[in-house]
Amino acid sequence: MRYVSTRGGPAVGLETAIMGGTADDGGLYVPEVLPGFVPGDFSTLDAFPDVATNFLKPFFAGSSLANALGEVCRAALNFPLPLRQLEASPGALSILELFHGPTAAFKDVGARFLAHCMEHIIREGRFATAPVTVLVATSGDTGGAVAAAYYRRPDTRVVVLFPEGRVSPRQQHQLTCWGGNVVSLAVRGEFDDCQRLVKAAFADAGLRSRHRLCSANSINVGRLLPQAAYYALASLRHWRATGRPLSFIVPTGNLGNGFACVWARRVGLPIDRIVLATNANVTIPDYLATGQWLPRASVPTLASAMDVGNPSNMERLQALCTDVASLREEVSAVPVSDAEIRTTIVDEFRRHGLPWCPHTAAGLRVYRELPEVELTRRDWAVVATAHAAKFDTIVEPLLGAPVEPPAELMALLTRPAHFDTIAPELDALAGRL
Ligand SMILES: *Cc1c(COP(=O)(O)O)cnc(C)c1O
């Protein structure tokens, strides 16, 4: 499989797409052609590493990673991704729990997979000269997942940029508890400033080659591919159990997760509707409503990992769809306010006794607001993107009850933390690279 830029640049191999992050023309890499599957192609497979290996095989064909794919999937995708049914038909509601990895958010899937792929590529030495610097901007969860995935990996440094004061205390701890080959920098600004700095660093040819910069953001195709694989897994499980396709509600910020779901449906997995749940950052819902793409500064919300005013992966969705009308067929988007997130956290805890993070709550709110006909016609899964214990300062006061952190998260929270703060300017970042 070759990869092309959304802006039309020349096709490159998977290794170049993974190590480069963005294409030289500033676009995002996408597969030159999408493969095709039918559910029967996965008939005997149920464990996630096996489903992922089968799903990703055509995307890896012809690359130096093709033979290592099974090993990468087994090593990186080694935690459970349960699809838990909460309510029966009609209006069947399941939760796709993506928060059982080392940093308790779905970002672990992409970050771990990418780290294992890069390690193979660097070890082979044909596509990258060691050591490399992985530069990553985070709205809260990516940075922790990437730091955890690359910590102590040979020939790799990690520089994490996070917006000062805009991540939860536990997220911040996860971002800053590493040391060693991980440098954590708070940027005086918001997530979009962090993302802008990363883009500017990559656009600077001198910086890029001097530090051998690689990206681990959701713009990296090596993160999106394994995310598409868990939509394959969940939809196949539902298909086998019911003979029906599954519709997904995806809490959305930079649109990596939602776009991965679109890819999984495009290649033939039994996925019906895809609904994006956003917070008060309404660039995507506005675009679908008006047809005008108007990126803007982000506003802070309770679902801070979704505080994105200029969602990068829209460029990939636009490249798949010729116009806004066809884009509207691909996805819909519903904004959720902080007040709605709060009441949903409380209501859902009353209903099922389960605590959900603010992002997942946004998704659940969208489910509760679905028109009756959507409930009778389709089965739904809300994607649970992080564990509620990562957002304890929001969730616990609402519930009046403690939310027990998973053991992996506890282990990180007991490590000492350290970070420096920089101005939102390329010069300040360059001095730290
Ligand atoms: C990153 C993140 C999101 C948003 O995902 P995108 O791929 O950026 O759309 C939602 N919820 C949580 C908990 C996240 O960490």
The ligand as an SDF file (V2000), in Angstrom:
LIG
                    3D

 15 15  0  0  0  0  0  0  0  0999 V2000
   -8.5740   12.8190   22.4170 C   0  0  0  0  0  0  0  0  0  0  0  0
   -9.8450   12.6120   23.1360 C   0  0  0  0  0  0  0  0  0  0  0  0
  -11.0810   12.8360   22.5200 C   0  0  0  0  0  0  0  0  0  0  0  0
  -11.1850   13.3950   21.1220 C   0  0  0  0  0  0  0  0  0  0  0  0
  -10.6850   12.4990   20.1680 O   0  0  0  0  0  0  0  0  0  0  0  0
  -10.2690   13.0310   18.7120 P   0  0  0  0  0  0  0  0  0  0  0  0
   -9.6590   11.8670   18.0370 O   0  0  0  0  0  0  0  0  0  0  0  0
   -9.3080   14.1420   18.9170 O   0  0  0  0  0  0  0  0  0  0  0  0
  -11.5160   13.5090   18.0630 O   0  0  0  0  0  0  0  0  0  0  0  0
  -12.2260   12.5370   23.2210 C   0  0  0  0  0  0  0  0  0  0  0  0
  -12.1760   12.0850   24.4870 N   0  0  0  0  0  0  0  0  0  0  0  0
  -11.0080   11.8630   25.1240 C   0  0  0  0  0  0  0  0  0  0  0  0
  -11.0240   11.3700   26.5160 C   0  0  0  0  0  0  0  0  0  0  0  0
   -9.8120   12.1140   24.4690 C   0  0  0  0  0  0  0  0  0  0  0  0
   -8.6490   11.9090   25.1070 O   0  0  0  0  0  0  0  0  0  0  0  0
  1  2  1  0
  2  3  1  0
  2 14  2  0
  3  4  1  0
  3 10  2  0
  4  5  1  0
  5  6  1  0
  6  7  2  0
  6  8  1  0
  6  9  1  0
 10 11  1  0
 11 12  2  0
 12 13  1  0
 12 14  1  0
 14 15  1  0
M  END
$$$$
